[in-house]
Amino acid sequence: MKKAIGAAVANWLRKPENREKAKQTAKKAYAKYQQRKGAAKR
């Protein structure tokens, strides 16, 4: 099952437009995480 999911993700990431979408999503998620992490320190 894990291999099938991994293969599907790898296939999806082969397309450049999907790769760009994934990068944008990762950046947004990381920024959100950093914001929450910073808010917790205060």
C-alpha positions in Angstrom: 0.0 0.0 0.0 2.8 2.4 0.9 4.6 1.7 -2.3 1.5 2.4 -4.3 1.0 5.8 -2.6 4.7 6.6 -3.1 4.5 5.8 -6.8 1.3 7.9 -7.2 3.0 10.9 -5.6 6.1 10.4 -7.6 4.1 10.3 -10.8 2.1 13.4 -9.8 5.4 15.3 -9.0 6.8 14.5 -12.5 4.7 17.3 -14.0 6.4 20.7 -13.6 3.1 22.5 -12.7 2.4 20.0 -9.9 5.9 20.4 -8.6 5.4 24.2 -8.4 2.1 23.7 -6.6 3.7 21.4 -4.1 6.5 23.9 -3.5 4.0 26.7 -2.9 1.9 24.5 -0.5 5.1 23.5 1.4 6.2 27.2 1.8 2.7 28.2 3.1 2.6 25.3 5.6 6.1 26.1 6.8 5.3 29.8 7.2 2.2 28.9 9.2 4.2 26.5 11.4 6.8 29.2 12.0 4.1 31.7 12.9 2.6 29.3 15.4 6.0 28.4 16.8 6.8 32.1 17.3 3.5 32.8 18.9 4.0 30.0 21.4 7.3 31.5 22.6 5.7 34.9 23.5 
